[in-house]
Amino acid sequence: MKIYFSPASPFVRKCLVVAAEVGLADRIEKLPSNAHPVNRDSTIATSNPLGQVPTFFTDDGQAIHDSRVICEYLNSLAGADLFPADAKKRWLALTEQSLADGILDAALLARYEATVRPDALRWEDWSQSQMGKIADSLDYFEGAIGRRGDQVDIGTITLGCALGYLGFRFADYDWRSSRPALAAWFAKFNQRPSMQQTLPPA
């Protein structure tokens, strides 16, 4: 198996965390890429018209994307339970995956606005709107994280990667002080080997 890789991509990291959790990390070859929000990597686009990472290849050469599909594939291949079978737990995990993915989407859009868009075209209200989405989503998780306990599933993995990305790209954004339960949960979850093995570059 292979994956187009970017060490800074939180969505690639999410896939690699899942791979580590289900025991498949050593079977995945990391392919270099130059994914960019404006200038698509033509090499990736050959297999994924969006030109985005993560793009993944199964052992028989089938290309699959995005992170949600890749993670479910890896879980299925390993016969794991990161996507719970119990209906109530499954819909909670999938919903929280979607919300944590939304945090990442908003964070990426805010970062692109600050680093990719030309200075003269930057829109502060747009950036503040994205950060507002992040804040409201973190407030949800602050209230909800207590019921998750030590659960490791696609929802908590995605949340861990989202919080890790905020620390990586938005180091000055203090989300912890007003969300002590979430901060305590992340401090513990982030020590999992799968999270430590996939840390973004310093």
Backbone as CSV, one residue per row, in Angstrom:
resi,resn,N_x,N_y,N_z,CA_x,CA_y,CA_z,C_x,C_y,C_z
1,MET,0.843,-1.185,0.000,0.000,0.000,0.000,0.883,1.242,0.000
2,LYS,0.328,2.334,-0.549,1.085,3.577,-0.669,0.169,4.756,-0.362
3,ILE,0.788,5.853,0.066,0.022,7.064,0.318,0.856,8.272,-0.091
4,TYR,0.241,9.188,-0.839,0.906,10.461,-1.096,0.954,11.230,0.219
5,PHE,2.156,11.650,0.563,2.446,12.083,1.926,2.903,13.526,1.976
6,SER,2.409,14.231,2.971,2.943,15.537,3.345,3.045,15.539,4.864
7,PRO,4.224,15.777,5.421,4.385,15.685,6.877,3.577,16.713,7.643
8,ALA,3.152,17.791,6.982,2.383,18.838,7.657,0.879,18.652,7.527
9,SER,0.435,17.720,6.713,-1.002,17.553,6.468,-1.673,16.831,7.632
10,PRO,-2.655,17.461,8.267,-3.361,16.767,9.349,-4.235,15.633,8.847
11,PHE,-4.666,15.706,7.591,-5.495,14.635,7.050,-4.650,13.405,6.713
12,VAL,-3.416,13.623,6.259,-2.494,12.495,6.100,-2.196,11.893,7.466
13,ARG,-1.941,12.772,8.442,-1.649,12.269,9.782,-2.796,11.401,10.303
14,LYS,-4.004,11.839,10.102,-5.171,11.065,10.545,-5.129,9.645,9.984
15,CYS,-4.815,9.512,8.713,-4.731,8.185,8.096,-3.612,7.357,8.712
16,LEU,-2.481,7.999,8.970,-1.347,7.274,9.529,-1.585,6.880,10.981
17,VAL,-2.298,7.714,11.730,-2.669,7.340,13.098,-3.570,6.104,13.065
18,VAL,-4.564,6.117,12.189,-5.430,4.952,12.054,-4.615,3.722,11.666
19,ALA,-3.707,3.871,10.711,-2.879,2.744,10.288,-2.079,2.183,11.456
20,ALA,-1.530,3.072,12.276,-0.774,2.616,13.446,-1.677,1.920,14.459
21,GLU,-2.862,2.464,14.675,-3.773,1.890,15.658,-4.246,0.492,15.253
22,VAL,-4.358,0.239,13.953,-4.867,-1.071,13.506,-3.746,-2.008,13.064
23,GLY,-2.487,-1.581,13.240,-1.357,-2.460,12.967,-0.928,-2.565,11.522
24,LEU,-1.232,-1.530,10.722,-0.888,-1.580,9.297,0.166,-0.549,8.889
25,ALA,0.683,0.212,9.832,1.586,1.316,9.470,2.812,0.852,8.694
26,ASP,3.350,-0.277,9.054,4.577,-0.756,8.404,4.355,-1.227,6.971
27,ARG,3.110,-1.386,6.579,2.809,-1.857,5.219,2.559,-0.710,4.239
28,ILE,2.649,0.539,4.706,2.305,1.678,3.856,3.562,2.452,3.477
29,GLU,3.802,2.553,2.180,4.920,3.344,1.661,4.478,4.795,1.503
30,LYS,5.310,5.712,1.982,4.996,7.141,1.884,5.607,7.705,0.601
31,LEU,4.754,8.229,-0.261,5.194,8.817,-1.515,5.308,10.336,-1.360
32,PRO,6.403,10.939,-1.810,6.535,12.396,-1.691,5.511,13.109,-2.565
33,SER,5.135,14.300,-2.143,4.152,15.068,-2.913,4.395,16.550,-2.718
34,ASN,3.772,17.342,-3.594,3.832,18.799,-3.512,2.418,19.363,-3.590
35,ALA,1.530,18.832,-2.765,0.152,19.303,-2.763,0.109,20.773,-2.358
36,HIS,-0.763,21.551,-3.035,-0.855,22.991,-2.801,-2.291,23.409,-3.104
37,PRO,-2.853,24.354,-2.342,-4.248,24.730,-2.573,-4.517,25.441,-3.895
38,VAL,-3.474,25.993,-4.518,-3.645,26.700,-5.783,-3.024,25.920,-6.935
39,ASN,-1.792,25.508,-6.752,-1.063,24.800,-7.804,-1.119,23.296,-7.523
40,ARG,-2.061,22.625,-8.174,-2.221,21.197,-7.927,-0.989,20.427,-8.351
41,ASP,-0.644,19.406,-7.580,0.448,18.506,-7.918,-0.046,17.595,-9.045
42,SER,0.536,17.739,-10.212,0.065,16.976,-11.374,0.275,15.478,-11.187
43,THR,1.273,15.119,-10.388,1.509,13.692,-10.141,0.351,13.090,-9.362
44,ILE,-0.103,13.799,-8.328,-1.248,13.320,-7.557,-2.504,13.348,-8.417
45,ALA,-2.667,14.416,-9.205,-3.891,14.601,-9.990,-4.116,13.481,-10.998
46,THR,-3.078,12.769,-11.357,-3.230,11.632,-12.257,-4.137,10.565,-11.641
47,SER,-4.059,10.443,-10.316,-4.854,9.438,-9.619,-6.026,10.020,-8.857
48,ASN,-5.922,11.304,-8.511,-6.974,12.003,-7.782,-7.145,13.365,-8.434
49,PRO,-8.214,13.579,-9.193,-8.375,14.837,-9.922,-8.303,16.083,-9.045
50,LEU,-8.560,15.934,-7.743,-8.466,17.082,-6.839,-7.016,17.453,-6.543
51,GLY,-6.099,16.547,-6.822,-4.685,16.827,-6.591,-4.336,17.014,-5.127
52,GLN,-5.053,16.314,-4.254,-4.907,16.517,-2.815,-4.296,15.308,-2.131
53,VAL,-3.683,15.581,-0.982,-3.326,14.521,-0.055,-4.351,14.534,1.075
54,PRO,-4.628,13.346,1.611,-4.048,12.056,1.251,-4.743,11.415,0.051
55,THR,-3.937,10.848,-0.811,-4.420,9.937,-1.845,-3.704,8.620,-1.599
56,PHE,-4.447,7.549,-1.595,-3.970,6.250,-1.111,-4.137,5.201,-2.201
57,PHE,-3.216,4.233,-2.215,-3.286,3.133,-3.175,-3.317,1.814,-2.438
58,THR,-4.304,1.012,-2.742,-4.390,-0.322,-2.161,-3.321,-1.218,-2.774
59,ASP,-3.172,-2.413,-2.231,-2.162,-3.340,-2.754,-2.433,-3.728,-4.199
60,ASP,-3.685,-3.663,-4.622,-3.982,-4.003,-6.016,-4.025,-2.770,-6.914
61,GLY,-3.584,-1.617,-6.388,-3.418,-0.425,-7.206,-4.611,0.500,-7.286
62,GLN,-5.689,0.201,-6.573,-6.849,1.091,-6.599,-6.544,2.353,-5.808
63,ALA,-6.841,3.518,-6.409,-6.660,4.796,-5.731,-7.924,5.143,-4.957
64,ILE,-7.769,5.505,-3.666,-8.911,5.924,-2.872,-8.557,7.201,-2.112
65,HIS,-9.543,8.024,-1.894,-9.400,9.296,-1.196,-10.812,9.729,-0.790
66,ASP,-11.038,10.530,0.189,-10.174,11.334,1.020,-9.866,10.595,2.323
67,SER,-9.512,11.337,3.399,-9.105,10.679,4.637,-10.211,9.809,5.218
68,ARG,-11.462,10.226,5.102,-12.550,9.439,5.680,-12.663,8.079,5.010
69,VAL,-12.513,8.069,3.695,-12.592,6.807,2.960,-11.372,5.944,3.261
70,ILE,-10.205,6.547,3.277,-8.971,5.803,3.540,-9.009,5.179,4.927
71,CYS,-9.440,5.944,5.921,-9.478,5.425,7.285,-10.450,4.255,7.404
72,GLU,-11.584,4.372,6.756,-12.537,3.264,6.827,-11.999,2.038,6.096
73,TYR,-11.280,2.259,5.008,-10.666,1.142,4.295,-9.662,0.419,5.194
74,LEU,-8.782,1.182,5.849,-7.762,0.577,6.709,-8.402,-0.180,7.864
75,ASN,-9.427,0.403,8.449,-10.131,-0.261,9.541,-10.750,-1.575,9.072
76,SER,-11.355,-1.558,7.896,-11.981,-2.759,7.353,-10.937,-3.813,7.024
77,LEU,-9.833,-3.375,6.418,-8.779,-4.311,6.034,-8.225,-5.039,7.251
78,ALA,-8.093,-4.320,8.352,-7.520,-4.912,9.565,-8.557,-5.633,10.415
79,GLY,-9.826,-5.492,10.067,-10.870,-6.084,10.894,-10.945,-5.440,12.263
80,ALA,-10.675,-4.124,12.311,-10.627,-3.390,13.570,-11.985,-2.768,13.888
81,ASP,-12.033,-2.030,14.995,-13.312,-1.497,15.451,-13.270,0.006,15.698
82,LEU,-12.478,0.731,14.899,-12.432,2.189,15.040,-13.711,2.840,14.519
83,PHE,-14.473,2.098,13.736,-15.810,2.506,13.308,-16.772,1.560,14.021
84,PRO,-17.318,1.971,15.156,-18.070,1.035,16.007,-19.227,0.368,15.274
85,ALA,-19.472,-0.886,15.646,-20.592,-1.621,15.059,-21.918,-1.217,15.685
86,ASP,-21.906,-0.928,16.983,-23.116,-0.491,17.666,-23.627,0.796,17.036
87,ALA,-24.894,0.829,16.667,-25.428,1.951,15.887,-25.258,3.287,16.600
88,LYS,-25.617,3.362,17.872,-25.535,4.627,18.594,-24.103,5.125,18.672
89,LYS,-23.169,4.216,18.984,-21.760,4.602,19.077,-21.209,4.956,17.695
90,ARG,-21.659,4.250,16.666,-21.172,4.521,15.303,-21.558,5.920,14.853
91,TRP,-22.836,6.283,15.032,-23.263,7.594,14.550,-22.607,8.715,15.348
92,LEU,-22.345,8.482,16.633,-21.619,9.478,17.420,-20.194,9.635,16.899
93,ALA,-19.510,8.514,16.682,-18.130,8.577,16.193,-18.052,9.244,14.829
94,LEU,-18.986,8.908,13.934,-18.964,9.498,12.594,-19.299,10.989,12.640
95,THR,-20.244,11.358,13.496,-20.593,12.778,13.611,-19.430,13.581,14.176
96,GLU,-18.765,13.026,15.184,-17.642,13.745,15.767,-16.439,13.742,14.831
97,GLN,-16.292,12.704,14.010,-15.282,12.763,12.957,-15.568,13.939,12.030
98,SER,-16.816,14.079,11.608,-17.186,15.152,10.697,-16.926,16.522,11.326
99,LEU,-17.262,16.665,12.608,-17.048,17.951,13.272,-15.562,18.257,13.406
100,ALA,-14.771,17.273,13.774,-13.325,17.494,13.888,-12.699,17.752,12.521
101,ASP,-13.190,17.068,11.488,-12.744,17.385,10.125,-13.078,18.834,9.783
102,GLY,-14.251,19.305,10.258,-14.638,20.694,10.026,-13.691,21.674,10.700
103,ILE,-13.201,21.330,11.893,-12.180,22.159,12.544,-10.957,22.250,11.638
104,LEU,-10.544,21.126,11.102,-9.377,21.122,10.215,-9.630,21.911,8.942
105,ASP,-10.802,21.757,8.354,-11.127,22.519,7.148,-11.042,24.019,7.423
106,ALA,-11.629,24.453,8.542,-11.613,25.876,8.877,-10.199,26.354,9.163
107,ALA,-9.420,25.535,9.860,-8.040,25.919,10.167,-7.205,26.048,8.899
108,LEU,-7.394,25.121,7.982,-6.653,25.196,6.722,-7.049,26.429,5.918
109,LEU,-8.342,26.737,5.886,-8.781,27.925,5.154,-8.223,29.203,5.779
110,ALA,-8.201,29.262,7.103,-7.631,30.426,7.766,-6.137,30.540,7.497
111,ARG,-5.455,29.413,7.495,-4.011,29.447,7.222,-3.734,29.850,5.784
112,TYR,-4.498,29.299,4.846,-4.298,29.671,3.446,-4.550,31.161,3.235
113,GLU,-5.553,31.689,3.933,-5.848,33.119,3.809,-4.651,33.949,4.258
114,ALA,-3.960,33.475,5.288,-2.844,34.237,5.854,-1.534,34.007,5.129
115,THR,-1.370,32.846,4.481,-0.056,32.510,3.935,-0.017,32.351,2.418
116,VAL,-1.164,32.082,1.802,-1.182,31.821,0.361,-1.796,32.982,-0.410
117,ARG,-2.890,33.539,0.110,-3.559,34.629,-0.599,-2.690,35.885,-0.580
118,PRO,-2.577,36.615,-1.706,-1.811,37.864,-1.738,-2.328,38.860,-0.703
119,ASP,-1.412,39.637,-0.144,-1.759,40.572,0.937,-2.959,41.447,0.581
120,ALA,-2.975,41.975,-0.622,-4.022,42.928,-1.008,-5.400,42.291,-1.085
121,LEU,-5.459,40.961,-1.150,-6.736,40.270,-1.315,-7.221,39.593,-0.037
122,ARG,-6.473,39.729,1.028,-6.852,39.048,2.260,-8.088,39.694,2.882
123,TRP,-8.932,38.829,3.464,-10.222,39.259,3.999,-10.280,38.846,5.464
124,GLU,-10.130,39.822,6.356,-10.065,39.537,7.779,-11.351,38.908,8.297
125,ASP,-12.496,39.373,7.807,-13.767,38.797,8.258,-13.852,37.308,7.936
126,TRP,-13.302,36.929,6.794,-13.281,35.510,6.404,-12.469,34.706,7.411
127,SER,-11.282,35.207,7.743,-10.435,34.497,8.694,-11.100,34.388,10.053
128,GLN,-11.714,35.479,10.508,-12.377,35.462,11.807,-13.566,34.497,11.810
129,SER,-14.248,34.385,10.679,-15.355,33.442,10.585,-14.865,32.006,10.741
130,GLN,-13.740,31.698,10.104,-13.184,30.345,10.227,-12.776,30.057,11.668
131,MET,-12.147,31.029,12.316,-11.732,30.829,13.699,-12.952,30.714,14.619
132,GLY,-14.042,31.384,14.269,-15.273,31.243,15.038,-15.836,29.833,14.959
133,LYS,-15.762,29.231,13.775,-16.203,27.846,13.628,-15.379,26.924,14.512
134,ILE,-14.079,27.181,14.539,-13.195,26.362,15.366,-13.562,26.505,16.835
135,ALA,-13.739,27.748,17.283,-14.061,27.996,18.694,-15.367,27.316,19.098
136,ASP,-16.388,27.442,18.285,-17.680,26.837,18.612,-17.590,25.317,18.636
137,SER,-16.810,24.757,17.736,-16.654,23.301,17.703,-15.878,22.814,18.922
138,LEU,-14.862,23.564,19.315,-14.119,23.197,20.519,-15.009,23.284,21.756
139,ASP,-15.906,24.261,21.783,-16.853,24.363,22.900,-17.737,23.120,22.974
140,TYR,-18.171,22.630,21.819,-18.949,21.388,21.807,-18.139,20.256,22.429
141,PHE,-16.896,20.105,21.990,-16.089,19.000,22.487,-15.762,19.158,23.969
142,GLU,-15.623,20.388,24.437,-15.400,20.599,25.863,-16.557,20.016,26.672
143,GLY,-17.765,20.180,26.186,-18.918,19.637,26.884,-19.117,18.151,26.678
144,ALA,-18.605,17.632,25.572,-18.886,16.237,25.208,-17.776,15.265,25.575
145,ILE,-16.573,15.763,25.795,-15.422,14.857,25.890,-15.495,13.962,27.118
146,GLY,-16.199,14.391,28.151,-16.289,13.583,29.351,-16.939,12.235,29.125
147,ARG,-17.872,12.172,28.203,-18.553,10.901,27.951,-17.732,9.972,27.064
148,ARG,-16.646,10.473,26.500,-15.826,9.654,25.594,-14.792,8.845,26.358
149,GLY,-14.377,9.352,27.536,-13.447,8.593,28.359,-12.177,8.241,27.607
150,ASP,-11.823,6.959,27.649,-10.617,6.476,26.963,-10.936,5.868,25.600
151,GLN,-12.105,6.156,25.076,-12.512,5.579,23.796,-11.557,6.006,22.678
152,VAL,-11.146,5.047,21.866,-10.336,5.316,20.677,-11.150,4.858,19.478
153,ASP,-11.632,5.816,18.711,-12.392,5.506,17.511,-12.122,6.613,16.499
154,ILE,-12.801,6.569,15.381,-12.499,7.533,14.329,-12.826,8.960,14.754
155,GLY,-13.773,9.121,15.669,-14.088,10.455,16.161,-12.984,11.020,17.024
156,THR,-12.512,10.234,17.990,-11.472,10.741,18.885,-10.135,10.882,18.163
157,ILE,-9.853,9.996,17.231,-8.607,10.126,16.459,-8.613,11.424,15.651
158,THR,-9.726,11.712,14.996,-9.804,12.934,14.199,-9.699,14.166,15.084
159,LEU,-10.337,14.128,16.238,-10.232,15.236,17.184,-8.792,15.420,17.636
160,GLY,-8.104,14.344,17.964,-6.706,14.448,18.366,-5.845,15.087,17.291
161,CYS,-6.077,14.703,16.038,-5.302,15.290,14.934,-5.647,16.757,14.737
162,ALA,-6.912,17.117,14.948,-7.324,18.513,14.810,-6.663,19.379,15.879
163,LEU,-6.673,18.912,17.117,-6.043,19.680,18.188,-4.534,19.760,17.982
164,GLY,-3.949,18.686,17.482,-2.524,18.716,17.176,-2.193,19.733,16.102
165,TYR,-3.075,19.841,15.109,-2.827,20.809,14.039,-2.936,22.240,14.548
166,LEU,-3.874,22.488,15.455,-3.973,23.839,16.026,-2.685,24.199,16.753
167,GLY,-2.121,23.251,17.462,-0.854,23.518,18.129,0.290,23.724,17.167
168,PHE,0.233,23.037,16.051,1.303,23.107,15.046,1.255,24.408,14.261
169,ARG,0.100,24.795,13.793,-0.020,25.951,12.899,-0.567,27.211,13.571
170,PHE,-1.179,27.067,14.739,-1.773,28.220,15.427,-1.300,28.219,16.878
171,ALA,0.007,28.238,17.048,0.600,28.105,18.375,0.149,29.201,19.337
172,ASP,-0.204,30.367,18.811,-0.630,31.475,19.671,-2.116,31.424,20.004
173,TYR,-2.829,30.488,19.461,-4.269,30.384,19.711,-4.486,29.587,20.991
174,ASP,-4.916,30.255,22.031,-5.075,29.624,23.341,-6.476,29.046,23.483
175,TRP,-6.645,27.817,23.055,-7.934,27.157,23.205,-8.036,26.421,24.536
176,ARG,-6.889,26.150,25.173,-6.871,25.304,26.362,-7.425,25.973,27.614
177,SER,-7.118,27.257,27.820,-7.412,27.877,29.112,-8.900,27.890,29.438
178,SER,-9.749,27.996,28.436,-11.189,28.016,28.674,-11.846,26.654,28.448
179,ARG,-11.039,25.640,28.172,-11.577,24.298,27.906,-10.713,23.260,28.628
180,PRO,-10.724,23.274,29.945,-9.809,22.414,30.704,-10.054,20.925,30.502
181,ALA,-11.313,20.526,30.339,-11.586,19.100,30.151,-10.992,18.615,28.832
182,LEU,-11.167,19.402,27.788,-10.631,19.030,26.485,-9.107,19.047,26.502
183,ALA,-8.525,20.030,27.169,-7.064,20.116,27.270,-6.497,18.901,27.995
184,ALA,-7.152,18.489,29.076,-6.680,17.324,29.819,-6.817,16.052,28.985
185,TRP,-7.932,15.943,28.270,-8.115,14.768,27.402,-7.017,14.705,26.342
186,PHE,-6.735,15.846,25.692,-5.744,15.845,24.624,-4.349,15.549,25.158
187,ALA,-4.020,16.078,26.310,-2.694,15.823,26.881,-2.461,14.320,27.034
188,LYS,-3.500,13.595,27.434,-3.385,12.148,27.590,-3.422,11.437,26.243
189,PHE,-4.381,11.804,25.398,-4.537,11.125,24.111,-3.301,11.307,23.242
190,ASN,-2.694,12.477,23.323,-1.542,12.788,22.476,-0.311,11.957,22.826
191,GLN,-0.340,11.280,23.955,0.780,10.419,24.328,0.673,9.020,23.740
192,ARG,-0.422,8.721,23.075,-0.534,7.413,22.435,0.599,7.237,21.426
193,PRO,1.166,6.042,21.311,2.250,5.834,20.339,1.879,6.260,18.928
194,SER,0.634,6.019,18.527,0.226,6.383,17.169,0.303,7.889,16.946
195,MET,0.022,8.667,17.983,0.090,10.132,17.869,1.549,10.598,17.906
196,GLN,2.343,10.011,18.769,3.740,10.417,18.890,4.535,10.050,17.634
197,GLN,4.190,8.942,17.012,4.895,8.500,15.808,4.579,9.353,14.587
198,THR,3.513,10.141,14.650,3.058,10.904,13.485,3.093,12.414,13.729
199,LEU,3.835,12.855,14.731,3.911,14.280,15.015,4.402,15.048,13.789
200,PRO,3.841,16.218,13.513,4.347,17.037,12.396,5.749,17.542,12.714
201,PRO,6.472,18.024,11.713,7.837,18.494,11.945,7.866,19.673,12.911
202,ALA,8.927,19.764,13.671,9.069,20.868,14.637,9.190,22.181,13.904
